[in-house]
Amino acid sequence: MKLLLAKAHIPNIRSYEVWKANGGYASVEKALKMTTDEIVEEVKKSGLRGRGGAGFPTGMKWSFIAKPEGVPRHLVVNADESEPGTFKDRYLMEFLPHLFIEGIIISSYALGSNTSYIYIRGEYAWIPDILNAAIAEAKAAGYLGKNILGTGFDLEIHVHRGAGAYICGEETALIESIEGKRGNPRIKPPFPAVQGLWMRPTVVNNVESIAAVSPIIEMGGEAYSKIGVGKSTGTKLISACGNINKPGVYEIDMTISVEEFIYSDAYCGGIANGKRLKACIPGGSSVPILPANLLLKTAKGEPRMMNYESLSDGGFQTGTMMGSGGFIVLDEDQCIVRHTMSLAHFYMHESCGQCSPCREGTGWMYRILKNIEYGKGKMKDIDLLWDVQRRIEGNTICPLGDAAAWPVAAAIRHFRDEFEWHVTHPEEAQVRNFGLAHYADERTVVAP
Amino acid sequence: MNIQFTAEKLLEVKDIIARYPDGKQKSALIPVLHLAQQEFGGWLDVPVMDYVASLLQLKPIEVYEVATFYSMFNMKPVGKYVLEVCQTGPCMICGSDRIIEHIQQKLGIKPGETTADGLFTLKPAECLGACGYAPMMQLGKHFKEHLTIEKVDAILDELRAAAQS
């Protein structure tokens, strides 16, 4: 089932003419004939959950926006895609800019935003040109600017480039960044819906969430909610990478199994170079890594599915999260300690430095992991590492602390043997990897 | 160097400021710093930051604290070409260590250093959002993806030739 990428294969779909000729802007025409409350209601009915990683219901987020008399409101689209393993928003913006613009127009109308901003990570330096071209085309066609389609609704969209800071994907840090400051997250409350950008009511939504608004309006919230399963409604973009045959961006309807996603030729096409699956981080680097056995089957022995509920089945003990859909696959040759060290370095580099547990803890974790990886670790370092991550989680203003702690915790939880082997075999660990070991073995089913 | 935007660039600055409400010109800071870095030698020297502060009616410290926070702003001189090779998890498991190692050997520089001829700076980067096309590097405005040793050699040769012509 393809909703977002349904037209991605059409040549020149990036241009307004081709987009329009293929049914483009029908959802905007439809939406601007509805009331703003009706649109919010459709999005609520759709069950759409924020696609940036947290999975918070989009319609509910919209209904929180404060509407004080005479104060402008803003929609800010979070295109700061920086979670390792995630490159789906880039694909949407690069290849389907008009789908994205449609979503922004409808969402801005629903929220009462007359000036909306796209905050795009600075490294995607060529994409603002694509977006600005699409914005200019939409404006020339009367879908942006003053009095859109004679409804009296005015809208300008501006692209704002960041400059390299993962933390700016956190909504309050993003707001600070647009205000021209360091990306230090704010303490909530007040929430952005009440006091956000320039202390005005603001909604920050991920690119994919906003793009999904267009098909939701076109087909109706109820029809959208029937796609998928349970509270995992609609379609989700998965950016698959790592040691697989066919890395790329795939749209799934959340009814397929993880096994099918990895091995089917319609998706990842199996593990590259005929290797075997060792581990996977299915939702961007912040979510817990799982060994092959727990990835493919839950602790109860049921096949694990590619949806919010099934991926998190078992909690952090035996499950993980859908997160941003950044699906990172590791084959049998990969070293879990080295990979975890690499991620720890990332979080150390990206911590904004505001909260001590995160600022200091991320550095501690990286240095301990580096010692273990390079054969200088002691057994008690593994416990120390566990202790440090535990003291970061939940003790910071924003979720970056948790995001840094979880990958380390999961690596120790599921791959402790491999950490211990690095300590007991410091020289051997410099010349070979621990390998697949028993991580792919059939697991003894844990009774519920 | 004369630190002054051309008339054309000043118009661009004006356009950027106009994207934000009146009195919120501080919001233009990051976009204007990008422009300044591009115009004034690829990095942000103190006089450049002071110039940006005066343009946006900010205190110099407001510019320094922002410039030093974001990793795309260079706080010291860089080569004509900055090779920003991603080293984070997904790129690492696809061989980015080998790419970084190769560039170091070939150019005789360590991460963060610039070649003596001022042509190349090696700047290992954290995840750039190209995980499915790993290993990769950012080169100016664009990404070079699916890197191999051969491909890196070809890129370096091409850049050397471009610099000479």
Interface residues (C-beta under 8 A of the other chain):
Chain A: P72 E81 S82 E83 P84 G85 T86 F87 R90 T115 R121 G122 E123 Y124 A125 W126 H158 H160 R161 G162 A163 G164 A165 Y166 S177 I178 E179 G180 K181 R182 G183 W198 S239 A240 C241 G242 N243 P247 G248 V249 I281 S285 G326 I328 L330 D331 Q334 R338 H339 S342 L343 H345 F346 H349 E350 C352
Chain B: R19 P21 K24 K26 S27 A28 L29 I30 P31 L33 H34 L56 L58 E62 E65 V66 F69 Y70 S71 M72 F73 Q87 T88 G89 P90 M92 I93 C94 A125 E126 C127 L128 G129 A130 C131 G132 Y133 A134 Q138 G140 K141 H142
